[in-house]
């Protein structure tokens, strides 16, 4: 029975339509669109090679070289299309930003397609994937099954990623992406059982058409006049950044007098003026060589996301808007508010971003670049008068949350611990600074109650069904010096831990280094009691305050933690020498050294070279809610 090629012709027609739509609508700008376009090109070439292969097969004996070439090319393009689709999903969900940081993950991603491609390229010599029989007919070889294994690996990976990130995909995108996988799997099975029915190419083309209509949907995510992403795309990207624990800078640009300028210049002119503005912003971004994404979210409002330090970009954009803009013999002055916010250092999620944007609507124009940290400081000042009431209500209603920041073991090459961090979110003010909450709680004498609420939440987590599966050896909890000075504090804490039946060796307490300067018998007694019960004590914030070396050497503790967030680590060689020798001193004392506040890969490499035992910081992950932390430990707890 001859091969039924009509489906291949139909598939080729669909691919030509897809390519025509993409070219006509210029949907080939940006990494995501470029990848989708290349995916369509590869799939179309694969379809074309399949048609040529069938033509040669139907021609009968002979054309041996051509048959080997075109069948090999068809299978090779077929193999490449599978990882390209997974890469497209990774770009769509921003997961690729996580993968590209890990050499191991990139290598793992490429190994299957590389191995199969090598077999295909060399197939003419070993004929293990396919060969031509005595009648010069195409015949599957012993290793042909590898092509199905390869497809299965990448399709399963795509399915897992779609399910994992479904919360950032609307229903249409979610269904269409899953449908493509299901349709392709059915087509592969049909074609495997009935090799003469060539439905796979047509099914793929049909699936890509659905994706173009439901996922790409340029009219929904791209502003037609500017070619920039719309507001919906901006917030969706922010949510993906948050899910993937990325560290980015967000530049908010609001032209306050945009509507007034539009009324004066007219609709046609304002479109051209806007085009010039966007060209200038793109030029500034190009000159700084910073990876970026630009969005036109509303009338006169532009948003920029940068992967690196956006302060230079923000200053240059602000300077541009302060210059006179000449247009048709008119000198236009833009009143433009430019604000820089860092995520996740200053913004926890898209909700806080929206809150910041709302605050900017009521912010007075100064001509200078605004910084989110300064705006939040003002909010804290206004919040101070309400804070005591907020804390009282939070204690009564047990509204305090516990976030967990993973701690990486250099020796074990995995995350085997975490620091539990207090968080309080208020309906009016959003997340309130933990430092402010703690200081106010101390002043009103309620720090102990908060500490007990937090400890109980941690103990409940540790006794839950998920905790034993995470491979966590210890969770550290902050203990205030004020609480440590209380007589019987250790006994009360140990009683709470015993109530939940938690292994005490899996809990440690962090106490700031200032405790070493207080010659209080109650402190030493509490620390000794912790030590007796097998609960580790860590000296926190070493080097940031006052340390009594003599007192420190006589205290019972097992580790020392240093915070490098607020020091010029990268630019100051003297600071590096202090950090390196501090680590050596700590280890010489038979204690373990933890370095927190590590944000850059350069910092990570340095502190690991210095010999620290544990690393904590945004270079790995921001503090996570319990559910997100469990997910992180299960999915990302791998060797660097």
PyMOL commands that set and color helices and strands:
alter all, ss='L'
color gray80, all
select helices_A, chain A and resi 6-24+31-58+64-93+96-99+103-121+123-126+145-164+166-168+171-193+200-216+218-221+231-243+258-265+267-288+311-322+350-361+372-397+434-443+447-462+467-469+481-484+489-500+504-506+513-517+521-532+549-554+573-588+601-610+626-636
alter helices_A, ss='H'
color red, helices_A
select strands_A, chain A and resi 130-132+138-140+248-255+292-298+301-306+325-327+330-332+336-343+370-371+401-409+414-426+430-432+474-478+507-512+536-540+559-563+592-596+614-616
alter strands_A, ss='S'
color yellow, strands_A
deselect
rebuild
show_as cartoon
